[in-house]
């Protein structure tokens, strides 16, 4: 049996675990690359006001799994019994799963098969005409303004809270050398911020390796950075990314539990 292909993954923190499991199940070597940390921001008066008035929001829109964790922690502190008023929306399946597991709520997500993105979430009929509805948008610092701008354009009375910050860090010497040599079969990235950060350690050898990304928007960015072998997964879930790895590296994904990994 030949050497297992090395797959480098860039998902930060605990979110890397289901993806490592999915890629390992393919018979590949999953190598997490620690180049980003997520840090909870101190609670502000704006946050306290939003939590105290949470029952007044018609909708809560959640950007990421970590934002969902932060929201759940806050609601656990302020609401021993969750109010029934707000409807929940998530950009992707992994975020929806955190909300469902932590809060037990039903979550609106982008239409099946259209990928996980702000654009696909905004296509939902219930987000078209918002007519002065109070909407809470929870996210991290920075990021794309598309969701906030579009919701306000459609009439929302929007409160946007940044609950955490992303901290980019340099790879350690061994990881930087591996990147520079292109000493891997594929690199998996699902964040534009991360992709731009990693470009600083990429050489021609790196750019010639397979890059697996989670959206067409990231494919456009990757092309502009010089990556040549691009594979666009059907979404950002561990199952979708693992399926793209299997196809790119000619691996058998028959043993992967896709139903379980869709939740990761």
C-alpha positions in Angstrom: 0.0 0.0 0.0 1.4 3.4 -0.9 2.0 6.4 1.3 -1.1 8.1 2.5 -1.7 11.5 0.9 -1.1 14.4 3.2 -4.1 16.8 3.4 -3.4 20.2 5.1 -6.5 21.7 6.7 -6.7 25.3 8.1 -10.0 25.2 10.1 -9.3 26.7 13.5 -9.7 25.2 16.9 -12.3 22.6 17.7 -14.0 23.1 14.3 -11.0 21.2 12.8 -11.9 17.9 14.6 -14.8 16.7 12.4 -12.8 17.6 9.3 -9.8 15.7 10.5 -12.0 12.7 11.2 -13.6 12.9 7.8 -10.3 13.0 6.0 -8.7 10.3 8.1 -11.7 8.1 7.2 -10.6 8.4 3.6 -7.3 6.8 4.4 -5.4 10.1 4.1 -3.2 11.9 6.6 -5.0 15.0 7.9 -2.6 17.7 9.1 -4.1 20.7 10.9 -2.3 24.0 10.2 -2.5 26.4 13.2 -2.6 29.8 11.6 -5.8 31.3 13.2 -7.2 31.7 16.6 -10.7 32.8 17.6 -10.9 34.9 20.7 -14.2 35.9 22.5 -14.5 39.7 22.9 -15.4 41.2 26.3 -19.1 41.9 26.8 -20.0 45.5 26.0 -23.1 47.6 26.9 -24.4 47.1 23.4 -24.1 43.3 23.8 -25.9 43.4 27.2 -28.7 45.5 25.8 -29.2 43.1 22.9 -29.3 40.1 25.3 -31.7 41.7 27.6 -34.0 42.7 24.7 -33.5 39.5 22.8 -37.2 38.6 22.8 -37.9 41.8 20.8 -35.9 40.7 17.7 -37.9 39.1 14.9 -34.9 37.3 13.5 -31.4 36.4 14.7 -28.9 35.8 11.8 -25.7 34.0 12.7 -22.6 34.1 10.6 -20.4 31.2 11.8 -20.3 28.2 14.2 -18.2 30.2 16.7 -20.7 33.1 16.6 -23.4 30.5 17.3 -21.4 29.2 20.3 -20.9 32.8 21.6 -24.7 33.5 21.2 -25.7 30.3 23.0 -23.3 31.2 25.9 -24.9 34.7 26.2 -28.5 33.4 26.0 -27.7 30.8 28.7 -26.6 33.6 31.0 -29.5 36.0 30.4 -32.5 33.7 29.5 -33.0 30.6 31.7 -35.9 29.9 29.4 -35.3 30.8 25.8 -37.9 33.3 24.4 -40.1 32.0 21.6 -40.1 35.2 19.5 -37.0 35.3 17.3 -36.6 33.1 14.2 -33.0 31.8 13.7 -31.0 32.0 10.4 -27.5 30.5 9.8 -25.2 31.0 6.8 -24.3 27.3 6.8 -25.2 23.8 8.1 -22.4 23.7 10.7 -23.7 27.0 12.2 -27.2 25.7 12.2 -26.2 22.5 13.9 -24.5 24.4 16.8 -27.7 26.5 17.3 -29.9 23.4 17.2 -27.7 21.5 19.6 -27.1 24.3 22.1 -30.5 26.0 22.0 -32.8 23.4 20.6 -34.2 25.8 17.9 -35.3 25.3 14.3 -32.9 27.2 12.0 -33.4 28.6 8.5 -30.4 27.8 6.2 -29.6 28.4 2.5 -31.5 26.3 0.0 -30.2 22.7 -0.3 -27.5 22.3 -3.0 -26.8 26.0 -3.4 -23.8 26.1 -1.0 -23.2 27.9 2.2 -22.8 31.7 1.7 -24.3 35.0 2.6 -25.6 35.3 -1.0 -27.6 32.0 -0.8 -29.0 32.8 2.7 -30.2 36.1 1.3 -32.2 34.3 -1.4 -34.6 32.9 1.2 -38.1 34.4 0.7 -38.5 35.3 4.4 -35.5 37.7 4.1 -36.7 39.7 1.1 -39.0 42.4 2.5 -38.2 43.1 6.1 -40.3 46.2 6.7 -38.8 47.6 9.9 -38.3 44.2 11.5 -35.8 44.2 14.3 -33.0 41.8 13.3 -29.9 40.8 15.2 -26.8 39.9 13.2 -24.1 38.1 15.2 -20.6 37.7 13.8 -16.9 38.2 14.3 -14.9 41.4 13.9 -14.4 42.5 10.3 -15.7 40.2 7.6 -17.9 40.9 4.6 -20.5 43.7 4.9 -22.9 42.0 2.4 -25.3 40.6 4.9 -25.6 43.7 7.0 -25.9 46.0 4.1 -28.5 43.9 2.2 -30.7 43.4 5.3 -30.7 47.1 6.0 -31.5 47.9 2.3 -34.4 45.5 2.6 -35.8 47.5 5.5 -34.4 45.8 8.6 -33.8 47.7 11.8 -30.4 46.0 12.2 -28.3 45.4 15.3 -24.9 44.0 14.4 -22.8 42.5 17.2 -19.1 41.4 16.8 -18.7 38.7 19.5 -15.2 37.5 18.7 -12.1 38.3 16.8 -10.0 36.2 14.5 -6.2 36.4 15.2 -4.0 35.3 12.3 -0.6 33.9 13.3 2.4 32.8 11.4 2.9 29.0 10.8 5.7 27.5 12.8 9.0 26.8 11.0 8.1 23.2 10.2 4.7 24.1 8.8 6.1 27.1 6.8 8.7 24.8 5.2 6.1 22.2 4.3 4.0 25.0 2.7 6.9 26.4 0.8 8.0 22.9 -0.5 4.5 22.0 -1.4 5.0 18.9 0.6 1.3 17.8 0.6 -1.3 16.5 -1.8 -4.0 19.1 -1.1 -4.7 22.2 0.9 -8.2 22.8 2.3 -9.3 26.4 2.9 -12.8 27.7 3.6 -12.0 31.4 4.4 -10.9 34.2 2.2 -9.1 35.9 5.1 -7.1 32.6 5.7 -6.3 32.1 2.1 -4.8 35.6 1.7 -2.9 35.1 4.9 -1.4 31.8 3.7 -0.3 33.3 0.4 2.6 34.9 2.2 4.2 31.4 2.6 3.3 30.0 -0.8 5.9 29.4 -3.5 5.4 28.1 -7.0 5.5 24.6 -5.6 2.6 25.4 -3.3 0.6 27.1 -6.0 0.8 24.0 -8.2 -0.7 21.8 -5.5 -4.4 21.0 -5.3 -6.4 23.7 -3.4 -9.8 22.7 -2.2 -12.1 25.7 -1.4 -15.7 25.9 -0.3 -17.2 28.4 -2.7 -16.9 30.0 -6.2 -16.1 33.3 -4.5 -13.0 31.7 -2.9 -12.1 30.1 -6.2 -12.0 33.6 -7.8 -9.7 34.8 -5.0 -7.5 31.7 -5.2 -7.1 32.2 -9.0 -6.0 35.8 -8.4 -3.4 34.6 -5.9 -1.9 32.2 -8.4 -3.3 28.8 -7.4 -3.6 26.6 -10.4 -5.4 23.4 -9.4 -8.7 24.5 -7.9 -11.4 22.2 -6.7 -14.7 23.8 -5.4 -16.5 21.7 -2.8 -20.3 21.7 -2.6 -20.1 23.6 0.7 -18.0 24.1 3.9 -19.2 21.1 5.9 -16.7 18.4 6.7 -18.7 16.0 4.5 -18.6 18.4 1.5 -14.9 19.1 1.9 -14.0 15.5 2.5 -15.9 14.5 -0.7 -13.9 17.1 -2.7 -10.6 15.7 -1.2 -11.7 12.1 -2.1 -12.4 13.2 -5.7 -9.2 15.2 -6.1 -6.9 12.6 -4.6 -8.8 9.5 -6.0 -9.7 8.2 -2.6 -12.7 6.0 -1.7 -15.2 7.9 0.6 -17.5 4.9 1.0 -16.6 4.6 4.7 -17.3 8.2 5.6 -20.5 8.8 7.6 -21.8 11.7 5.7 -25.0 12.2 7.8 -22.8 12.5 10.9 -20.3 14.8 9.2 -22.8 17.2 7.9 -23.3 18.3 11.5 -19.6 19.1 12.1 
